[in-house]
Amino acid sequence: MIDDNEDNTALFNEIFLRHMPNYELIVCTSGEECLHHIGTITPNLILMDLQMPDISGYRLFT
């Protein structure tokens, strides 16, 4: 998950812990941090805030 809003990340973390305990939620707070993780893991799903301050969600994967 890529989001700079702490409330959003806390909510999704709670959802994952409660409803999807077999999955690991990796939280990145910037697009740059996400790019670092993408180079080391292969995620099954990416949830991203489209209006990040450093790299927009639209630009990150194009």
PDB file of N, CA, C and O in Angstrom, chain B, residues numbered from 101:
ATOM      1  N   MET B 101       0.849  -1.163   0.000  1.00  0.00           N
ATOM      2  CA  MET B 101       0.000   0.000   0.000  1.00  0.00           C
ATOM      3  C   MET B 101       0.898   1.230   0.000  1.00  0.00           C
ATOM      4  O   MET B 101       1.885   1.298   0.733  1.00  0.00           O
ATOM      5  N   ILE B 102       0.541   2.188  -0.827  1.00  0.00           N
ATOM      6  CA  ILE B 102       1.321   3.421  -0.920  1.00  0.00           C
ATOM      7  C   ILE B 102       0.384   4.576  -0.601  1.00  0.00           C
ATOM      8  O   ILE B 102      -0.503   4.914  -1.386  1.00  0.00           O
ATOM      9  N   ASP B 103       0.597   5.168   0.559  1.00  0.00           N
ATOM     10  CA  ASP B 103      -0.248   6.282   0.977  1.00  0.00           C
ATOM     11  C   ASP B 103       0.487   7.063   2.051  1.00  0.00           C
ATOM     12  O   ASP B 103       1.130   6.475   2.921  1.00  0.00           O
ATOM     13  N   ASP B 104       0.397   8.374   1.995  1.00  0.00           N
ATOM     14  CA  ASP B 104       1.061   9.214   2.988  1.00  0.00           C
ATOM     15  C   ASP B 104       0.119   9.624   4.124  1.00  0.00           C
ATOM     16  O   ASP B 104       0.508  10.388   5.007  1.00  0.00           O
ATOM     17  N   ASN B 105      -1.106   9.124   4.102  1.00  0.00           N
ATOM     18  CA  ASN B 105      -2.087   9.459   5.134  1.00  0.00           C
ATOM     19  C   ASN B 105      -2.097   8.351   6.191  1.00  0.00           C
ATOM     20  O   ASN B 105      -2.446   7.211   5.886  1.00  0.00           O
ATOM     21  N   GLU B 106      -1.721   8.676   7.419  1.00  0.00           N
ATOM     22  CA  GLU B 106      -1.629   7.688   8.483  1.00  0.00           C
ATOM     23  C   GLU B 106      -2.968   7.037   8.816  1.00  0.00           C
ATOM     24  O   GLU B 106      -3.012   5.851   9.143  1.00  0.00           O
ATOM     25  N   ASP B 107      -4.053   7.796   8.737  1.00  0.00           N
ATOM     26  CA  ASP B 107      -5.375   7.229   9.018  1.00  0.00           C
ATOM     27  C   ASP B 107      -5.739   6.148   8.001  1.00  0.00           C
ATOM     28  O   ASP B 107      -6.274   5.101   8.367  1.00  0.00           O
ATOM     29  N   ASN B 108      -5.451   6.400   6.731  1.00  0.00           N
ATOM     30  CA  ASN B 108      -5.735   5.407   5.691  1.00  0.00           C
ATOM     31  C   ASN B 108      -4.911   4.143   5.884  1.00  0.00           C
ATOM     32  O   ASN B 108      -5.438   3.036   5.770  1.00  0.00           O
ATOM     33  N   THR B 109      -3.633   4.296   6.172  1.00  0.00           N
ATOM     34  CA  THR B 109      -2.786   3.120   6.339  1.00  0.00           C
ATOM     35  C   THR B 109      -3.187   2.332   7.580  1.00  0.00           C
ATOM     36  O   THR B 109      -3.146   1.101   7.563  1.00  0.00           O
ATOM     37  N   ALA B 110      -3.572   3.010   8.647  1.00  0.00           N
ATOM     38  CA  ALA B 110      -4.033   2.315   9.851  1.00  0.00           C
ATOM     39  C   ALA B 110      -5.314   1.539   9.572  1.00  0.00           C
ATOM     40  O   ALA B 110      -5.465   0.409  10.036  1.00  0.00           O
ATOM     41  N   LEU B 111      -6.232   2.131   8.823  1.00  0.00           N
ATOM     42  CA  LEU B 111      -7.484   1.459   8.482  1.00  0.00           C
ATOM     43  C   LEU B 111      -7.219   0.214   7.644  1.00  0.00           C
ATOM     44  O   LEU B 111      -7.751  -0.853   7.949  1.00  0.00           O
ATOM     45  N   PHE B 112      -6.416   0.328   6.605  1.00  0.00           N
ATOM     46  CA  PHE B 112      -6.129  -0.832   5.767  1.00  0.00           C
ATOM     47  C   PHE B 112      -5.358  -1.895   6.526  1.00  0.00           C
ATOM     48  O   PHE B 112      -5.579  -3.086   6.306  1.00  0.00           O
ATOM     49  N   ASN B 113      -4.467  -1.498   7.407  1.00  0.00           N
ATOM     50  CA  ASN B 113      -3.744  -2.470   8.219  1.00  0.00           C
ATOM     51  C   ASN B 113      -4.723  -3.260   9.083  1.00  0.00           C
ATOM     52  O   ASN B 113      -4.597  -4.480   9.197  1.00  0.00           O
ATOM     53  N   GLU B 114      -5.678  -2.596   9.681  1.00  0.00           N
ATOM     54  CA  GLU B 114      -6.693  -3.259  10.498  1.00  0.00           C
ATOM     55  C   GLU B 114      -7.532  -4.221   9.644  1.00  0.00           C
ATOM     56  O   GLU B 114      -7.815  -5.342  10.067  1.00  0.00           O
ATOM     57  N   ILE B 115      -7.921  -3.787   8.462  1.00  0.00           N
ATOM     58  CA  ILE B 115      -8.702  -4.644   7.557  1.00  0.00           C
ATOM     59  C   ILE B 115      -7.902  -5.893   7.197  1.00  0.00           C
ATOM     60  O   ILE B 115      -8.432  -7.003   7.237  1.00  0.00           O
ATOM     61  N   PHE B 116      -6.637  -5.716   6.849  1.00  0.00           N
ATOM     62  CA  PHE B 116      -5.814  -6.863   6.492  1.00  0.00           C
ATOM     63  C   PHE B 116      -5.632  -7.800   7.675  1.00  0.00           C
ATOM     64  O   PHE B 116      -5.745  -9.015   7.515  1.00  0.00           O
ATOM     65  N   LEU B 117      -5.356  -7.274   8.844  1.00  0.00           N
ATOM     66  CA  LEU B 117      -5.162  -8.123  10.017  1.00  0.00           C
ATOM     67  C   LEU B 117      -6.419  -8.916  10.354  1.00  0.00           C
ATOM     68  O   LEU B 117      -6.341 -10.088  10.720  1.00  0.00           O
ATOM     69  N   ARG B 118      -7.556  -8.284  10.231  1.00  0.00           N
ATOM     70  CA  ARG B 118      -8.820  -8.907  10.612  1.00  0.00           C
ATOM     71  C   ARG B 118      -9.347  -9.879   9.558  1.00  0.00           C
ATOM     72  O   ARG B 118      -9.792 -10.976   9.895  1.00  0.00           O
ATOM     73  N   HIS B 119      -9.301  -9.486   8.296  1.00  0.00           N
ATOM     74  CA  HIS B 119      -9.968 -10.259   7.251  1.00  0.00           C
ATOM     75  C   HIS B 119      -9.040 -11.045   6.334  1.00  0.00           C
ATOM     76  O   HIS B 119      -9.483 -11.963   5.643  1.00  0.00           O
ATOM     77  N   MET B 120      -7.776 -10.700   6.321  1.00  0.00           N
ATOM     78  CA  MET B 120      -6.823 -11.373   5.442  1.00  0.00           C
ATOM     79  C   MET B 120      -5.524 -11.663   6.199  1.00  0.00           C
ATOM     80  O   MET B 120      -4.462 -11.167   5.823  1.00  0.00           O
ATOM     81  N   PRO B 121      -5.607 -12.462   7.260  1.00  0.00           N
ATOM     82  CA  PRO B 121      -4.423 -12.667   8.113  1.00  0.00           C
ATOM     83  C   PRO B 121      -3.272 -13.399   7.425  1.00  0.00           C
ATOM     84  O   PRO B 121      -2.148 -13.366   7.925  1.00  0.00           O
ATOM     85  N   ASN B 122      -3.519 -14.054   6.302  1.00  0.00           N
ATOM     86  CA  ASN B 122      -2.454 -14.780   5.605  1.00  0.00           C
ATOM     87  C   ASN B 122      -1.682 -13.901   4.631  1.00  0.00           C
ATOM     88  O   ASN B 122      -0.747 -14.363   3.977  1.00  0.00           O
ATOM     89  N   TYR B 123      -2.072 -12.636   4.535  1.00  0.00           N
ATOM     90  CA  TYR B 123      -1.405 -11.708   3.634  1.00  0.00           C
ATOM     91  C   TYR B 123      -0.560 -10.729   4.437  1.00  0.00           C
ATOM     92  O   TYR B 123      -0.879 -10.406   5.581  1.00  0.00           O
ATOM     93  N   GLU B 124       0.507 -10.268   3.829  1.00  0.00           N
ATOM     94  CA  GLU B 124       1.357  -9.255   4.451  1.00  0.00           C
ATOM     95  C   GLU B 124       1.086  -7.914   3.779  1.00  0.00           C
ATOM     96  O   GLU B 124       1.134  -7.802   2.554  1.00  0.00           O
ATOM     97  N   LEU B 125       0.803  -6.910   4.582  1.00  0.00           N
ATOM     98  CA  LEU B 125       0.598  -5.564   4.057  1.00  0.00           C
ATOM     99  C   LEU B 125       1.886  -4.778   4.265  1.00  0.00           C
ATOM    100  O   LEU B 125       2.314  -4.549   5.396  1.00  0.00           O
ATOM    101  N   ILE B 126       2.489  -4.373   3.173  1.00  0.00           N
ATOM    102  CA  ILE B 126       3.693  -3.538   3.230  1.00  0.00           C
ATOM    103  C   ILE B 126       3.248  -2.118   2.921  1.00  0.00           C
ATOM    104  O   ILE B 126       2.667  -1.857   1.867  1.00  0.00           O
ATOM    105  N   VAL B 127       3.518  -1.210   3.832  1.00  0.00           N
ATOM    106  CA  VAL B 127       3.079   0.175   3.678  1.00  0.00           C
ATOM    107  C   VAL B 127       4.270   1.048   3.307  1.00  0.00           C
ATOM    108  O   VAL B 127       5.295   1.048   3.988  1.00  0.00           O
ATOM    109  N   CYS B 128       4.119   1.784   2.226  1.00  0.00           N
ATOM    110  CA  CYS B 128       5.111   2.772   1.812  1.00  0.00           C
ATOM    111  C   CYS B 128       4.460   4.148   1.916  1.00  0.00           C
ATOM    112  O   CYS B 128       3.281   4.308   1.601  1.00  0.00           O
ATOM    113  N   THR B 129       5.218   5.121   2.350  1.00  0.00           N
ATOM    114  CA  THR B 129       4.665   6.465   2.512  1.00  0.00           C
ATOM    115  C   THR B 129       5.091   7.417   1.409  1.00  0.00           C
ATOM    116  O   THR B 129       4.790   8.609   1.458  1.00  0.00           O
ATOM    117  N   SER B 130       5.799   6.884   0.402  1.00  0.00           N
ATOM    118  CA  SER B 130       6.186   7.709  -0.742  1.00  0.00           C
ATOM    119  C   SER B 130       6.345   6.829  -1.967  1.00  0.00           C
ATOM    120  O   SER B 130       6.533   5.618  -1.855  1.00  0.00           O
ATOM    121  N   GLY B 131       6.268   7.439  -3.121  1.00  0.00           N
ATOM    122  CA  GLY B 131       6.478   6.714  -4.361  1.00  0.00           C
ATOM    123  C   GLY B 131       7.891   6.171  -4.468  1.00  0.00           C
ATOM    124  O   GLY B 131       8.105   5.068  -4.971  1.00  0.00           O
ATOM    125  N   GLU B 132       8.839   6.938  -4.001  1.00  0.00           N
ATOM    126  CA  GLU B 132      10.234   6.503  -4.040  1.00  0.00           C
ATOM    127  C   GLU B 132      10.446   5.255  -3.183  1.00  0.00           C
ATOM    128  O   GLU B 132      11.153   4.335  -3.593  1.00  0.00           O
ATOM    129  N   GLU B 133       9.847   5.220  -2.013  1.00  0.00           N
ATOM    130  CA  GLU B 133       9.939   4.042  -1.147  1.00  0.00           C
ATOM    131  C   GLU B 133       9.307   2.825  -1.838  1.00  0.00           C
ATOM    132  O   GLU B 133       9.819   1.711  -1.734  1.00  0.00           O
ATOM    133  N   CYS B 134       8.206   3.046  -2.536  1.00  0.00           N
ATOM    134  CA  CYS B 134       7.549   1.975  -3.282  1.00  0.00           C
ATOM    135  C   CYS B 134       8.487   1.410  -4.345  1.00  0.00           C
ATOM    136  O   CYS B 134       8.599   0.192  -4.484  1.00  0.00           O
ATOM    137  N   LEU B 135       9.154   2.270  -5.087  1.00  0.00           N
ATOM    138  CA  LEU B 135      10.068   1.808  -6.130  1.00  0.00           C
ATOM    139  C   LEU B 135      11.181   0.946  -5.553  1.00  0.00           C
ATOM    140  O   LEU B 135      11.622  -0.007  -6.196  1.00  0.00           O
ATOM    141  N   HIS B 136      11.637   1.268  -4.352  1.00  0.00           N
ATOM    142  CA  HIS B 136      12.651   0.452  -3.685  1.00  0.00           C
ATOM    143  C   HIS B 136      12.101  -0.951  -3.414  1.00  0.00           C
ATOM    144  O   HIS B 136      12.774  -1.946  -3.684  1.00  0.00           O
ATOM    145  N   HIS B 137      10.884  -1.029  -2.882  1.00  0.00           N
ATOM    146  CA  HIS B 137      10.284  -2.332  -2.560  1.00  0.00           C
ATOM    147  C   HIS B 137       9.959  -3.132  -3.813  1.00  0.00           C
ATOM    148  O   HIS B 137      10.134  -4.350  -3.826  1.00  0.00           O
ATOM    149  N   ILE B 138       9.495  -2.476  -4.859  1.00  0.00           N
ATOM    150  CA  ILE B 138       9.158  -3.166  -6.103  1.00  0.00           C
ATOM    151  C   ILE B 138      10.402  -3.857  -6.669  1.00  0.00           C
ATOM    152  O   ILE B 138      10.294  -4.899  -7.314  1.00  0.00           O
ATOM    153  N   GLY B 139      11.560  -3.289  -6.431  1.00  0.00           N
ATOM    154  CA  GLY B 139      12.784  -3.904  -6.911  1.00  0.00           C
ATOM    155  C   GLY B 139      13.194  -5.141  -6.136  1.00  0.00           C
ATOM    156  O   GLY B 139      14.021  -5.919  -6.612  1.00  0.00           O
ATOM    157  N   THR B 140      12.631  -5.341  -4.945  1.00  0.00           N
ATOM    158  CA  THR B 140      13.030  -6.478  -4.109  1.00  0.00           C
ATOM    159  C   THR B 140      11.933  -7.522  -3.923  1.00  0.00           C
ATOM    160  O   THR B 140      12.228  -8.645  -3.514  1.00  0.00           O
ATOM    161  N   ILE B 141      10.676  -7.186  -4.212  1.00  0.00           N
ATOM    162  CA  ILE B 141       9.562  -8.124  -4.056  1.00  0.00           C
ATOM    163  C   ILE B 141       8.660  -8.050  -5.287  1.00  0.00           C
ATOM    164  O   ILE B 141       8.770  -7.130  -6.097  1.00  0.00           O
ATOM    165  N   THR B 142       7.781  -9.019  -5.412  1.00  0.00           N
ATOM    166  CA  THR B 142       6.774  -9.000  -6.469  1.00  0.00           C
ATOM    167  C   THR B 142       5.405  -9.001  -5.802  1.00  0.00           C
ATOM    168  O   THR B 142       4.925 -10.056  -5.385  1.00  0.00           O
ATOM    169  N   PRO B 143       4.767  -7.838  -5.694  1.00  0.00           N
ATOM    170  CA  PRO B 143       3.479  -7.776  -4.995  1.00  0.00           C
ATOM    171  C   PRO B 143       2.355  -8.388  -5.829  1.00  0.00           C
ATOM    172  O   PRO B 143       2.396  -8.384  -7.059  1.00  0.00           O
ATOM    173  N   ASN B 144       1.370  -8.905  -5.138  1.00  0.00           N
ATOM    174  CA  ASN B 144       0.173  -9.422  -5.794  1.00  0.00           C
ATOM    175  C   ASN B 144      -0.818  -8.310  -6.092  1.00  0.00           C
ATOM    176  O   ASN B 144      -1.613  -8.411  -7.027  1.00  0.00           O
ATOM    177  N   LEU B 145      -0.769  -7.262  -5.305  1.00  0.00           N
ATOM    178  CA  LEU B 145      -1.703  -6.154  -5.424  1.00  0.00           C
ATOM    179  C   LEU B 145      -1.029  -4.891  -4.920  1.00  0.00           C
ATOM    180  O   LEU B 145      -0.291  -4.929  -3.935  1.00  0.00           O
ATOM    181  N   ILE B 146      -1.277  -3.778  -5.587  1.00  0.00           N
ATOM    182  CA  ILE B 146      -0.771  -2.488  -5.126  1.00  0.00           C
ATOM    183  C   ILE B 146      -1.960  -1.548  -4.964  1.00  0.00           C
ATOM    184  O   ILE B 146      -2.711  -1.315  -5.911  1.00  0.00           O
ATOM    185  N   LEU B 147      -2.122  -1.019  -3.770  1.00  0.00           N
ATOM    186  CA  LEU B 147      -3.132  -0.001  -3.478  1.00  0.00           C
ATOM    187  C   LEU B 147      -2.379   1.308  -3.339  1.00  0.00           C
ATOM    188  O   LEU B 147      -1.463   1.413  -2.523  1.00  0.00           O
ATOM    189  N   MET B 148      -2.757   2.313  -4.130  1.00  0.00           N
ATOM    190  CA  MET B 148      -1.974   3.543  -4.102  1.00  0.00           C
ATOM    191  C   MET B 148      -2.842   4.782  -4.156  1.00  0.00           C
ATOM    192  O   MET B 148      -3.805   4.868  -4.918  1.00  0.00           O
ATOM    193  N   ASP B 149      -2.476   5.726  -3.333  1.00  0.00           N
ATOM    194  CA  ASP B 149      -3.034   7.071  -3.396  1.00  0.00           C
ATOM    195  C   ASP B 149      -2.529   7.695  -4.699  1.00  0.00           C
ATOM    196  O   ASP B 149      -1.322   7.748  -4.932  1.00  0.00           O
ATOM    197  N   LEU B 150      -3.426   8.158  -5.530  1.00  0.00           N
ATOM    198  CA  LEU B 150      -3.016   8.697  -6.821  1.00  0.00           C
ATOM    199  C   LEU B 150      -2.377  10.079  -6.725  1.00  0.00           C
ATOM    200  O   LEU B 150      -1.707  10.512  -7.662  1.00  0.00           O
ATOM    201  N   GLN B 151      -2.573  10.772  -5.618  1.00  0.00           N
ATOM    202  CA  GLN B 151      -2.047  12.135  -5.481  1.00  0.00           C
ATOM    203  C   GLN B 151      -0.970  12.198  -4.406  1.00  0.00           C
ATOM    204  O   GLN B 151      -1.112  12.905  -3.408  1.00  0.00           O
ATOM    205  N   MET B 152       0.096  11.458  -4.620  1.00  0.00           N
ATOM    206  CA  MET B 152       1.220  11.475  -3.689  1.00  0.00           C
ATOM    207  C   MET B 152       2.063  12.720  -3.950  1.00  0.00           C
ATOM    208  O   MET B 152       2.098  13.208  -5.080  1.00  0.00           O
ATOM    209  N   PRO B 153       2.744  13.246  -2.926  1.00  0.00           N
ATOM    210  CA  PRO B 153       3.505  14.482  -3.113  1.00  0.00           C
ATOM    211  C   PRO B 153       4.756  14.334  -3.983  1.00  0.00           C
ATOM    212  O   PRO B 153       5.124  15.280  -4.680  1.00  0.00           O
ATOM    213  N   ASP B 154       5.419  13.169  -3.959  1.00  0.00           N
ATOM    214  CA  ASP B 154       6.669  13.054  -4.712  1.00  0.00           C
ATOM    215  C   ASP B 154       6.466  12.484  -6.118  1.00  0.00           C
ATOM    216  O   ASP B 154       6.984  13.045  -7.084  1.00  0.00           O
ATOM    217  N   ILE B 155       5.728  11.389  -6.251  1.00  0.00           N
ATOM    218  CA  ILE B 155       5.455  10.777  -7.548  1.00  0.00           C
ATOM    219  C   ILE B 155       3.976  10.403  -7.567  1.00  0.00           C
ATOM    220  O   ILE B 155       3.509   9.673  -6.692  1.00  0.00           O
ATOM    221  N   SER B 156       3.249  10.892  -8.545  1.00  0.00           N
ATOM    222  CA  SER B 156       1.819  10.580  -8.584  1.00  0.00           C
ATOM    223  C   SER B 156       1.615   9.115  -8.946  1.00  0.00           C
ATOM    224  O   SER B 156       2.471   8.495  -9.578  1.00  0.00           O
ATOM    225  N   GLY B 157       0.493   8.577  -8.547  1.00  0.00           N
ATOM    226  CA  GLY B 157       0.152   7.206  -8.881  1.00  0.00           C
ATOM    227  C   GLY B 157       0.058   6.978 -10.370  1.00  0.00           C
ATOM    228  O   GLY B 157       0.313   5.875 -10.853  1.00  0.00           O
ATOM    229  N   TYR B 158      -0.307   8.016 -11.100  1.00  0.00           N
ATOM    230  CA  TYR B 158      -0.379   7.904 -12.554  1.00  0.00           C
ATOM    231  C   TYR B 158       1.015   7.764 -13.178  1.00  0.00           C
ATOM    232  O   TYR B 158       1.189   7.024 -14.147  1.00  0.00           O
ATOM    233  N   ARG B 159       1.990   8.462 -12.633  1.00  0.00           N
ATOM    234  CA  ARG B 159       3.351   8.454 -13.195  1.00  0.00           C
ATOM    235  C   ARG B 159       4.182   7.291 -12.717  1.00  0.00           C
ATOM    236  O   ARG B 159       5.108   6.871 -13.410  1.00  0.00           O
ATOM    237  N   LEU B 160       3.874   6.754 -11.540  1.00  0.00           N
ATOM    238  CA  LEU B 160       4.742   5.749 -10.930  1.00  0.00           C
ATOM    239  C   LEU B 160       4.906   4.513 -11.795  1.00  0.00           C
ATOM    240  O   LEU B 160       6.005   3.965 -11.874  1.00  0.00           O
ATOM    241  N   PHE B 161       3.856   4.065 -12.438  1.00  0.00           N
ATOM    242  CA  PHE B 161       3.918   2.812 -13.188  1.00  0.00           C
ATOM    243  C   PHE B 161       3.836   3.006 -14.701  1.00  0.00           C
ATOM    244  O   PHE B 161       3.496   2.073 -15.428  1.00  0.00           O
ATOM    245  N   THR B 162       4.143   4.208 -15.174  1.00  0.00           N
ATOM    246  CA  THR B 162       4.164   4.428 -16.616  1.00  0.00           C
ATOM    247  C   THR B 162       5.570   4.632 -17.117  1.00  0.00           C
ATOM    248  O   THR B 162       5.776   4.831 -18.314  1.00  0.00           O
TER     249      THR B 162
END
